[in-house]
């Protein structure tokens, strides 16, 4: 288990193989960090599938509208929805998209991130300056590496639960 320095800005994602601990970066991307905590605290991320998992690239999840495998799940539409909250403005920084970083998924519009995010399987520096980096995996990356691949996977994995460490 990783040492958690700031429980209010740490996310615990329970996957089938164990817990992934993510340190949020509110000093770099305050709006994105706050959104993740808000959705985690409301339970919106619980049971949401990983709908786009590309080997050697990243695992994407967070479609709280169509990706909840317990409520209104639609695998064909997973990845097209967001939350009821407004889209977020881009919070680009100099932080690189390194292995284990959390990036905000969005459409072509840089200011369209909402609830979806991805975790990089490797350094993906071609994404630098184009997608907001707002967290990093500090423990449990081996569980991210074990997520079932596919676009979408035939039998997708899910985030069983997502909590703010301060509440756990």
C-alpha positions as CSV (number, residue, x, y, z in Angstrom):
1,X,0.0,0.0,0.0
2,X,1.3,3.4,-0.9
3,X,1.9,6.1,1.7
4,X,-1.0,8.5,1.3
5,X,0.2,12.1,2.0
6,X,-3.0,13.9,1.3
7,X,-6.1,11.7,1.8
8,X,-8.4,14.5,0.5
9,X,-6.7,14.4,-2.8
10,X,-6.2,10.6,-3.1
11,X,-8.5,8.3,-5.0
12,X,-8.9,4.6,-4.3
13,X,-10.2,2.6,-7.3
14,X,-11.2,-1.0,-6.5
15,X,-10.6,-3.3,-9.5
16,X,-11.1,-7.1,-9.8
17,X,-7.4,-7.7,-8.8
18,X,-7.0,-5.1,-6.1
19,X,-6.9,-1.4,-5.2
20,X,-5.3,1.3,-7.4
21,X,-4.2,4.4,-5.5
22,X,-4.2,7.7,-7.4
23,X,-2.7,10.9,-6.2
24,X,-4.7,13.8,-7.6
25,X,-2.9,17.0,-8.6
26,X,-5.1,19.9,-7.5
27,X,-2.2,22.3,-7.8
28,X,-1.9,21.5,-11.5
29,X,-5.6,20.9,-12.5
30,X,-7.9,22.0,-9.7
31,X,-11.2,21.7,-11.6
32,X,-10.4,18.2,-12.9
33,X,-9.3,17.0,-9.4
34,X,-12.4,18.5,-7.8
35,X,-14.7,16.8,-10.4
36,X,-13.2,13.4,-9.8
37,X,-13.7,13.8,-6.1
38,X,-17.3,15.0,-6.6
39,X,-18.2,12.0,-8.9
40,X,-16.4,9.5,-6.6
41,X,-18.3,10.9,-3.5
42,X,-21.6,10.6,-5.3
43,X,-21.0,7.0,-6.2
44,X,-21.2,7.9,-9.9
45,X,-18.0,6.0,-10.9
46,X,-19.0,2.7,-9.1
47,X,-19.5,-0.2,-11.5
48,X,-18.4,1.9,-14.6
49,X,-16.7,-0.2,-17.3
50,X,-13.4,0.3,-19.0
51,X,-14.8,0.8,-22.5
52,X,-11.6,1.5,-24.4
53,X,-8.5,-0.4,-23.4
54,X,-5.6,-0.4,-26.0
55,X,-2.6,-2.5,-25.3
56,X,0.6,-0.4,-25.0
57,X,-1.5,2.8,-24.9
58,X,-4.1,3.4,-22.2
59,X,-7.3,2.2,-20.4
60,X,-10.3,4.6,-20.6
61,X,-13.3,4.6,-18.3
62,X,-15.6,7.1,-16.5
63,X,-18.7,7.2,-18.7
64,X,-21.1,7.5,-15.8
65,X,-24.1,7.9,-18.3
66,X,-23.8,4.8,-20.4
67,X,-21.0,2.8,-18.7
68,X,-22.5,1.8,-15.4
69,X,-22.7,-2.0,-15.6
70,X,-25.4,-2.1,-12.9
71,X,-27.7,0.7,-14.2
72,X,-28.6,1.5,-17.8
73,X,-25.5,-0.2,-19.2
74,X,-25.1,0.1,-23.0
75,X,-21.7,-1.2,-24.2
76,X,-22.2,0.2,-27.7
77,X,-22.8,3.7,-26.2
78,X,-20.2,3.5,-23.5
79,X,-17.6,6.2,-24.1
80,X,-20.2,8.6,-25.6
81,X,-21.6,10.0,-22.3
82,X,-20.6,12.0,-19.3
83,X,-22.2,13.3,-16.1
84,X,-25.0,15.8,-15.6
85,X,-22.3,18.4,-14.6
86,X,-21.0,21.0,-17.1
87,X,-17.9,20.2,-19.2
88,X,-14.6,21.4,-17.8
89,X,-12.2,23.9,-19.4
90,X,-8.8,22.4,-20.3
91,X,-6.1,22.6,-17.6
92,X,-3.1,21.8,-19.8
93,X,0.3,21.9,-18.0
94,X,3.9,20.9,-18.6
95,X,3.4,17.5,-16.9
96,X,4.1,14.7,-19.4
97,X,1.7,11.8,-20.1
98,X,4.0,9.3,-18.4
99,X,3.1,5.7,-17.5
100,X,0.5,5.7,-14.7
101,X,-0.7,9.3,-15.2
102,X,-4.4,10.1,-15.3
103,X,-5.6,12.1,-18.3
104,X,-8.9,13.7,-19.0
105,X,-10.7,12.2,-21.9
106,X,-12.5,14.6,-24.2
107,X,-13.9,15.1,-27.7
108,X,-12.2,17.3,-30.4
109,X,-13.1,20.3,-28.3
110,X,-10.3,20.9,-25.7
111,X,-12.9,22.2,-23.2
112,X,-15.2,19.1,-23.4
113,X,-13.8,16.9,-20.6
114,X,-16.5,15.8,-18.2
115,X,-16.3,12.5,-16.3
116,X,-14.2,10.2,-18.5
117,X,-10.5,9.6,-17.9
118,X,-7.7,7.3,-19.0
119,X,-4.7,5.8,-17.3
120,X,-1.6,5.6,-19.5
121,X,0.0,2.1,-19.8
122,X,3.3,3.7,-21.0
123,X,4.8,7.1,-21.6
124,X,2.5,8.7,-24.3
125,X,4.3,12.0,-24.8
126,X,2.5,12.6,-28.1
127,X,-0.5,13.6,-25.8
128,X,1.5,16.2,-23.9
129,X,-0.2,19.6,-24.0
130,X,-3.4,18.2,-25.6
131,X,-5.0,16.4,-22.7
132,X,-5.2,17.5,-19.1
133,X,-3.0,15.5,-16.7
134,X,-4.6,15.5,-13.2
135,X,-3.3,12.5,-11.3
136,X,-0.9,9.7,-11.1
137,X,-1.0,6.1,-9.9
138,X,1.1,5.7,-6.8
139,X,0.2,2.1,-6.1
140,X,-1.6,-0.8,-7.9
141,X,-0.4,-0.1,-11.5
142,X,-0.1,-3.9,-11.9
143,X,-3.9,-4.0,-11.5
144,X,-4.3,-1.4,-14.2
145,X,-2.0,-3.5,-16.4
146,X,-4.4,-6.5,-15.9
147,X,-7.5,-4.7,-17.3
148,X,-9.1,-6.6,-20.2
149,X,-8.2,-5.1,-23.6
150,X,-10.6,-4.1,-26.4
151,X,-12.4,-1.2,-28.0
152,X,-14.7,-2.2,-26.4
153,X,-13.7,-5.4,-24.6
154,X,-16.2,-8.2,-25.1
155,X,-16.4,-8.7,-21.3
156,X,-15.2,-5.4,-19.9
157,X,-13.7,-4.9,-16.5
158,X,-15.2,-2.3,-14.2
159,X,-14.3,0.1,-11.4
160,X,-16.0,-1.8,-8.6
161,X,-15.8,1.2,-6.3
162,X,-14.2,4.6,-6.4
163,X,-13.6,6.5,-3.2
164,X,-11.8,9.6,-1.9
165,X,-9.2,8.2,0.6
166,X,-10.3,10.7,3.3
167,X,-13.8,9.0,3.2
168,X,-12.6,5.4,3.1
